[in-house]
Amino acid sequence: MKKIILIRPKIGFGLGGAETMGAILTTKFLDYGYEVGIIATKINFPQDILDKISFYPIKIKGRGSILKYWLFLKQAMRILKIIDYDYLVSPFRFPGSDLLILCDPLQRFWIEQKPENFVVKKLNFLRPRYRFLLNVEKESIESAKKIIALFRMGKELISQYYPQTYSKTFICNLGLDFNRFNPELKQNKAKLKTEFGFSHEDYLILFTGYNPRRKGLPLLLGLMNELPENVKLLIAGVNGKSTNRIIYLGKIGKIEKYYVISDLVVLPTYYDPGAMVTLEALASGSPVITSIFDGSKEFIKEGINGFVTNLEKGDLKNKILQAMDISFDPYICSQTIQQLTWDNYVRCVINILSGI
């Protein structure tokens, strides 16, 4: 039985998008007959999974994200020297992996993409924090035996910023839990809207994300006064002061209920390797407006399940108004991504891994 080591500071259900992906990889690897070990500071699994995996905990003390990152790298490298394994799979920027999965933003691109002025962007390349991250990213990508991008955009960015590694980069599309996210739930839309205190006339736009600046929330907020009065914006994952038309939900556990009541999901992100929000919303039967910088945009069929915006304020406003005039079919929205199952994703990963 071959042993796979997964490495990321946190891996587990309910800990974040990439962290949950790592958890699903763990469970699927076990299902496919692999032995699995995890190097992390924190994991979160049901007890039956915990009983099957080897956990190599890292304890980190100190302040500052870069110091903690550096300490994590050093301790993880020490652990790898004393344990036996066949493959090192890293959904995290970690040098020397057999398979590097690009589920975090590419720093080279993100620094240029950040909504800041030209001078600040250039200075970012000189700051110790970003220089450290860029060096780790470069070493991780160049030293990996093979690389997985989650969507076409990820491989295109590799071609642009790390062209020498393009030939060893492959695409495995992320999967979804279609039991949790499915268009059947839309049958409860009217009932849930009433339970949540909204009227039938309210047009509900949902934004969800823990990094509001990168996800483009300020741009969306700046449009609210220009949209019809019946439009209300629900903001999940962020705390703030609510008004009659802007409702901050904070961190919520059952996001699928909000996909159900939403008429439109809007994610004007400045950069997402592949936004799970886009895919979850579509799977739930909700149309989506996302940006040209979301890897998941390749599944948007304009006018059929949503629109793609170039992030110009006028363009985003027009796309929202267009969406409000369309009666989207929840089942068609969901059908556009039915091929994105977790089994398809893991089989793709295993196929690439077996070729090393």
C-alpha positions in Angstrom: 0.0 0.0 0.0 1.5 3.3 -1.1 1.6 6.2 1.4 0.7 9.7 0.5 1.6 12.7 2.7 -0.6 15.8 2.5 0.9 19.0 3.7 -0.9 22.3 4.6 -1.1 24.3 7.8 -4.7 23.4 8.2 -6.6 20.5 6.6 -10.1 19.6 7.4 -13.8 20.1 6.9 -15.2 23.5 7.7 -11.7 25.2 7.8 -11.9 27.0 4.4 -12.0 26.1 0.7 -8.5 24.8 0.2 -8.6 23.1 3.6 -11.8 21.3 2.8 -10.3 20.3 -0.6 -7.4 18.7 1.3 -9.9 16.9 3.6 -11.8 15.5 0.6 -8.5 14.4 -1.0 -7.7 12.6 2.3 -11.0 10.7 2.4 -10.9 9.8 -1.3 -7.3 8.7 -1.2 -8.3 6.3 1.6 -11.2 5.1 -0.5 -8.8 4.4 -3.3 -6.6 2.2 -1.1 -3.8 4.6 -0.2 -2.3 5.1 3.2 -2.5 8.8 4.2 -0.5 11.0 6.5 -1.0 14.7 7.2 1.5 17.3 8.2 -0.4 20.3 9.6 -1.0 22.5 12.6 -4.7 21.6 12.7 -6.9 19.0 11.2 -10.7 18.5 11.4 -12.2 15.1 10.5 -14.8 12.8 11.7 -13.5 10.2 14.2 -13.7 7.3 11.7 -11.3 9.2 9.4 -9.0 10.2 12.2 -8.6 6.5 13.1 -7.3 5.8 9.6 -4.8 8.6 9.0 -1.4 9.4 10.5 -1.2 12.9 11.9 2.2 14.6 12.2 1.3 17.8 14.2 3.3 21.0 14.0 3.2 23.4 16.9 4.1 27.0 16.1 4.7 29.8 18.5 5.5 33.4 17.5 3.9 36.4 15.9 3.6 37.4 12.3 2.3 35.3 9.3 5.7 35.2 7.6 7.5 33.9 10.7 4.8 31.3 11.2 5.1 30.3 7.5 8.9 30.0 7.8 8.6 27.9 11.0 6.0 25.7 9.4 8.3 25.0 6.4 11.3 24.2 8.6 9.4 21.9 11.0 7.6 20.1 8.1 11.0 19.5 6.4 12.4 17.9 9.5 9.3 15.6 9.8 9.7 14.5 6.2 13.3 13.4 6.8 12.2 10.9 9.5 9.0 9.4 8.1 8.5 6.9 5.2 6.2 7.8 2.3 5.8 7.4 -1.4 4.3 10.7 -2.5 4.3 14.2 -1.1 1.1 16.0 -2.2 1.0 19.7 -1.3 -2.2 21.9 -1.8 0.1 24.6 -0.4 3.3 26.4 -1.5 5.9 23.9 -0.2 9.2 23.3 -1.9 10.1 19.7 -3.1 6.7 18.2 -3.4 5.9 15.4 -5.8 2.6 17.0 -6.7 1.9 20.7 -6.1 -1.7 21.7 -6.3 -2.2 25.4 -7.1 -5.2 26.1 -4.9 -3.8 29.4 -3.4 -3.5 32.6 -5.4 -0.3 32.9 -7.5 1.6 35.7 -5.7 3.4 36.9 -8.8 0.0 37.7 -10.4 -1.8 38.8 -7.3 0.8 41.5 -6.5 0.2 43.0 -9.9 -3.5 42.5 -9.8 -4.1 44.1 -6.3 -6.4 47.2 -6.5 -3.6 49.6 -5.6 -1.8 52.4 -7.5 1.2 51.7 -9.7 3.8 52.9 -7.3 2.5 50.8 -4.4 2.4 47.7 -6.6 6.0 48.2 -7.6 7.0 48.7 -3.9 5.3 45.5 -3.0 7.9 43.5 -4.9 10.6 45.1 -2.6 8.9 44.4 0.7 10.3 41.6 2.8 6.9 39.9 3.2 6.3 39.7 -0.5 9.9 38.8 -1.4 9.7 35.9 1.0 6.4 34.7 -0.5 7.6 35.1 -4.1 10.8 33.2 -3.3 8.9 30.3 -1.7 6.4 30.3 -4.6 9.1 30.2 -7.2 11.0 27.4 -5.4 7.8 25.4 -4.9 6.8 25.6 -8.5 10.2 24.9 -10.0 11.0 22.0 -7.6 7.7 20.2 -7.9 7.8 17.1 -10.1 4.3 17.8 -11.4 1.8 20.7 -10.9 -2.0 20.7 -10.9 -4.0 23.8 -11.8 -7.6 23.7 -10.9 -8.8 25.5 -14.1 -7.5 26.7 -17.4 -6.7 30.2 -16.0 -4.2 28.6 -13.6 -2.3 26.9 -16.3 -2.3 30.1 -18.4 -0.8 32.0 -15.5 1.9 29.4 -15.1 2.7 29.9 -18.8 2.9 33.6 -18.3 4.9 33.7 -15.1 6.7 30.4 -14.9 6.9 29.2 -18.5 9.7 26.7 -17.9 7.3 24.7 -15.8 4.4 24.7 -18.2 5.1 21.3 -19.6 4.7 19.6 -16.2 1.5 21.5 -15.3 -1.9 19.7 -15.7 -5.5 20.7 -15.1 -7.8 18.8 -12.7 -11.1 20.6 -12.2 -12.4 20.9 -8.7 -15.4 18.8 -7.6 -18.6 19.6 -5.7 -20.9 18.0 -3.3 -24.1 17.7 -5.3 -26.0 16.3 -2.4 -25.5 19.5 -0.5 -25.7 21.9 -3.5 -28.5 21.1 -6.0 -31.3 22.9 -7.8 -34.0 20.9 -6.0 -33.4 23.1 -3.0 -34.9 26.1 -5.0 -38.3 24.6 -4.5 -38.1 26.0 -1.0 -37.1 29.5 -2.1 -40.4 31.3 -1.5 -40.8 29.7 1.9 -37.3 30.5 3.0 -37.4 34.1 1.8 -40.5 34.6 4.0 -38.8 32.9 7.0 -35.8 35.1 6.6 -37.9 38.2 6.6 -37.8 39.1 2.9 -40.8 39.9 0.6 -41.6 38.3 -2.8 -40.7 41.7 -4.4 -37.1 41.7 -3.0 -34.4 40.9 -5.5 -31.6 39.3 -3.4 -28.0 39.5 -4.5 -25.6 37.3 -2.5 -21.9 38.0 -2.0 -19.9 35.6 0.0 -16.2 35.6 0.8 -13.8 36.0 3.8 -11.4 38.3 1.9 -13.8 41.2 0.9 -11.1 43.4 -0.7 -9.7 40.7 -3.0 -13.2 39.4 -3.7 -14.3 42.9 -4.9 -17.0 43.8 -2.2 -16.2 47.5 -2.2 -16.9 47.6 -6.0 -20.3 46.0 -5.4 -21.2 48.2 -2.5 -20.4 51.2 -4.6 -23.1 50.2 -7.0 -26.0 49.7 -4.6 -27.3 53.3 -4.9 -27.5 52.9 -8.7 -29.5 49.7 -8.6 -33.4 49.5 -8.3 -34.8 50.0 -4.8 -36.0 46.4 -4.5 -32.4 45.1 -4.7 -31.0 43.9 -1.4 -27.4 42.7 -0.9 -26.7 39.8 1.4 -23.0 39.7 2.5 -21.8 36.4 3.9 -18.5 35.8 5.6 -18.0 39.5 6.6 -19.2 41.4 9.6 -20.5 45.0 9.3 -23.3 47.4 10.0 -26.5 46.4 8.2 -28.9 48.8 6.6 -32.3 48.3 5.0 -30.7 47.2 1.7 -27.3 45.8 2.8 -27.4 42.9 5.2 -24.2 41.6 6.8 -24.6 37.9 7.7 -21.1 37.3 9.2 -19.8 33.8 9.2 -22.5 31.3 8.5 -22.5 27.5 8.4 -25.2 26.6 5.9 -24.5 28.8 3.0 -26.7 26.6 0.8 -29.8 28.2 2.3 -28.6 31.6 1.1 -27.9 30.2 -2.4 -31.6 29.1 -2.3 -33.1 32.5 -1.5 -30.7 34.5 -3.7 -31.8 35.6 -7.1 -28.2 36.3 -8.2 -24.8 35.6 -6.8 -22.2 38.3 -7.6 -18.4 37.8 -7.1 -16.5 40.7 -8.7 -13.2 39.1 -7.6 -9.9 40.7 -8.5 -8.3 37.2 -8.4 -9.5 33.7 -7.6 -7.7 30.6 -8.9 -11.2 29.0 -9.0 -13.9 30.4 -6.8 -15.9 27.6 -5.1 -18.7 30.2 -4.6 -19.2 30.4 -8.3 -19.5 26.6 -8.6 -21.6 26.1 -5.5 -24.0 28.7 -6.6 -24.4 27.2 -10.0 -24.9 23.8 -8.5 -27.6 25.2 -6.3 -29.4 26.6 -9.3 -28.4 30.3 -8.8 -27.1 32.4 -11.7 -23.7 34.0 -11.1 -21.8 37.1 -12.1 -18.1 36.6 -11.6 -15.1 38.3 -13.1 -12.6 37.6 -15.8 -10.1 36.9 -13.0 -12.0 33.9 -11.6 -10.7 30.6 -12.8 -14.3 29.2 -12.5 -15.4 31.7 -15.2 -14.9 29.1 -17.9 -18.2 27.5 -16.8 -20.2 30.7 -17.2 -22.4 30.7 -20.3 -23.5 34.3 -20.6 -27.3 34.8 -20.5 -27.7 31.1 -19.7 -26.3 30.8 -16.1 -24.9 34.2 -15.5 -22.4 36.7 -16.9 -18.6 37.6 -16.7 -17.6 41.2 -15.8 -14.4 43.0 -16.6 -14.7 44.8 -13.2 -15.4 48.2 -14.8 -18.2 49.7 -12.6 -20.4 50.4 -15.6 -20.0 46.9 -16.9 -20.8 45.2 -13.6 -23.9 47.4 -13.2 -25.1 46.6 -16.7 -24.5 42.8 -16.2 -26.6 43.0 -12.9 -29.4 44.8 -14.7 -29.3 42.3 -17.6 -29.5 39.4 -15.1 -32.5 41.0 -13.4 -34.4 40.8 -16.7 -33.7 37.1 -17.2 -35.6 34.2 -15.7 -32.8 31.7 -15.2 -33.6 28.1 -15.1 -32.1 26.5 -11.9 -31.8 23.1 -13.5 -29.9 24.5 -16.5 -27.6 26.5 -14.2 -26.8 23.3 -12.4 -26.4 21.1 -15.5 -23.6 23.3 -16.8 -21.2 21.9 -14.1 -22.6 18.4 -13.5 -19.3 16.9 -14.6 -17.4 18.5 -11.7 -17.6 15.7 -9.2 -15.1 15.0 -6.5 -14.5 11.5 -7.8 -13.6 12.9 -11.2 -11.2 15.3 -9.6 -9.5 12.7 -7.4 -9.2 10.2 -10.3 -7.5 13.0 -12.3 -5.1 13.7 -9.4 -4.3 10.0 -8.9 -3.7 9.6 -12.6 -1.1 12.4 -12.7 0.4 11.2 -9.4 0.9 7.6 -10.7 2.9 9.0 -13.6 5.7 10.3 -11.3 
